[in-house]
Amino acid sequence: MMRSKFQRDIEPFIIFEDDTFEKLLETLDNRINFSFGSGFALVVDNSNRLVGVIEDSDIRKFLRLHPGENLEIKSIMRKDFISIEDTLDENLMVNQLILQIKNRGWNSTLPVRIIPIISDGRPIAILDSVNLEDELSEKLTNHIVIGLGYVGITLALTLAEDKKLVYGFDIDSNKIEKLKKGETFVLEPGIEALIQKHLGKNLNLVEKFGTWPISKESSNIYYICIGTPLSEEKLPNLDFISLCIDNLLTILKTSDSIVMRSTVPIGTGDRIIQKVQTTKNWIVGVDFHYISAPERTVEGNALSEIRSLPQIVGAASNSCIAQALNIFKHISVSVITVPNIKTSELIKIMGNAYRDYIFGFSNFIISICQQHNIDVNLAINASNSGYSRSSIPMPSPGVGGPCLTKDSYFLVDNNFEHTSNLLLQARNVNAAVPLNSIEFIERKLQNLSELNCLCIGIAFKGIPETNDIRSSTAIDFIEFLSSKVGHLEIWDAVSDLENLKYNKFSDNRNYNFVAVLNNHLRNSDFATKSILSSKANQIIVYDPWRLLEPGKIRLNSTTKLMHYFSLSHYELFELK
């Protein structure tokens, strides 16, 4: 509560405008607090109304400008003081303070230290403005999120929920229009409620770059949340990042900050800083701030993880670190600072590349198990059970998604041969799983061209739930399979499949091949019903996530054979 910060014992600091200079010196000897180094006096008239304020520095200024003149309180006092009405609520107090600062043309967030609190023109308390630093900074700072995909929209809403003034921009006008209607393209628990709560209030959407407020009194924090895809040559494509920085250079002003949330190659931040410094003739940490704070949340649980996961922060100077701590201290449980920007950039890429790498080992084991018809899940479970030195992850039908499929390439030096790089060998193993699975099925069965196939689960993952189909291994599987089977249809629990070229699930289709391609919780029931409703003489089940128990799958009375495929082994069930 702001009023708890008021100092109400102000009698020692009050002086009349007709008092002597000696009385003024006695008053200035009274210290307000230990951190305020100079004296302070409230000057009142005969009606006890506040007419001016004086600090030690005001005497020095008067002597420098008016040498030899008589030292009188009326001549020395500052009449353009800032004050706050006690009758206002706390929010209006801060707004009034900011308005007075702007009206005087002062650029500093805290141009004065001690602020009188008045009632009917009379001083009743004083406030040390240091206690308002957070409130003032919040009111005078715009948070601009550039790129409103999964990373950007969840960050924008988190900032808005933390009472920040947020402006969101995306080059995709359709995305902006959808958000303006309160609709979301991102599947995150609680996101629709947050959009409805903050849209047009703490969260404002802009359609044109640079149309957010830009003034000398306020500072802007730019959060870059732009995608960094791979080129056809498997190299990081930073074209959109470069375009964003070029556009920012036309509006960036002193005191502004750039926060890089996108995944970028090591050294990107240093190159951006150099470009800003050269173009603007500025010094990082003095004229502007640059912060590397890579996003590390998981799709489907990002709103929670922004707050629960430590934020990794690397910055260009101590002042940039201080700015980063000020930004993230209210929205995250902890902030881990690292020595420099390159370290921060590496940490994000390293984490994803490591996961892809260890999954590559598990998926490599699949091919060995296929040769001997060994259940790879059973083998890994047995290896890990009660044996602390073994923590092999379970295999999967490939490793998909927009991050794990590309971040290993961000660590590859151009001087390395791709074929000898361990990271890329693992990446290639993971990418090959969909095709290898189809080839495994082909080696066991004939006449795939006679099959009517239903592929269940098209998003790149099912847990946490997401509707994101980018870099989905399910689509890779479908692409390979569609040319081999007679007919193929797709179904997903949550994803919009309208833009995909494949036929959608139909109730009247008699499927004799059911493939479960991600681990969404609804897939098991849907697959079970599809299998039971099939009137085919034999049915093929591909269950790479092991959502079904093959020995307990119920079949239609017309079905006599079930061919069950996991990633690594094959079983034939014959009904007598």
C-alpha angles and dihedrals in degrees: 000000000000095000090061086065093058118110105217100178094088102142093103090057100049120100132169119242091238095051120116125266089245089058089051092054091051090051093049090055089069109094119217094205140336095263097051104082102192133057124257134203133191110214116210135179127230090282090055091248116147111251103162149346132229133200128181090258091059091064091052091049092049093050091049093050098036108031114184096017122126114268106238127165093230091055097044101043123097112238095186092071123149118238139170127225112237091215093068124094117246096263092051090047090060091043091051091049092051092047092053091049091051094045090056092050093239115158099195119095090222106029091160129035106203118047122194117226110214137191118195088346094306123113113244102162144355131229128207102226090215085078089060097049095108093045093048094045091051092052094045097045128083117202109210117192112198111199119029102206122119092301098043103042094048091048092047092052092046091053091047091050087053088059095255120146103244133189118191126202133179130173088225104085091191089061091052092048092050092050091048088059089054092252124134133212091191123084105220128139110257097004097120092053091051092050091052091046098051107024109119091006118060091354118057123178121214127195099199126056113252097016093119118101114289117181138147092244096058133054127219128218112203116204110197108210099162125143118254105200128181122260122233087267090057093251125133110269108215096169093115092047091051092048090050093051091047090053092045091054089065093059106021113119136184115289092030122126134212116209114190110211096160122097106255135170118266111277096029093112093052090052092050091050091050091050093050093046093049096044098044099028088234135140119233112239090024108052099016140002130235120194131180109208107156119203113244104173127128120240110253094030103044098119090058097041095051085068101032100045122074113253113235110219131186120172143178099243144001091267090053089051090050090052091049092051090049091052099047104029092087099045104040134054091232144357122218112203119204127197099257147357096264091058091053092049091050095050094061095046093041093054094054095040090052092053092048089048097053091044086054090063093053092046090048089058089058093074092052091050091048090058091056099030091242121161101241093197091053091048094049093046091052092047093051097041111110091340110110094191092063119069102152111168120233116262122246138197089270131311112270142168134093095281112039093045094059112023095080088063089057088066096048115106112220089232092064122091106241092221092058097045111105093208092055093044088058090045091053091049090053093046091051097055097091094053092041090053092054091048089051090054091046091054090058100039139042133207098037086162089073094058128107103209131201115195113200123198115028103176114097090252140007103206116082088028115250137165092209113124097176113130090355115171087210089068090048089053092048092048092055094041100046093073092051104047129066096237135001133192132177137216134181130183096227114359125105103237098178095108094052117097095226127099117262125236116282127195095222097055118109104218122199096176120053119182121186105204106177135026102246111152093239094053095080095058093042092050092046092053092046091051093047093049093052114107093191119131089234132014134200119216121193108193109170094160092051093233092146132059102226095205091055101043110125116226134196113260090247092059113091103169133040120190107201120197127184120178091276113018143043131217130184119210117194121193114214 
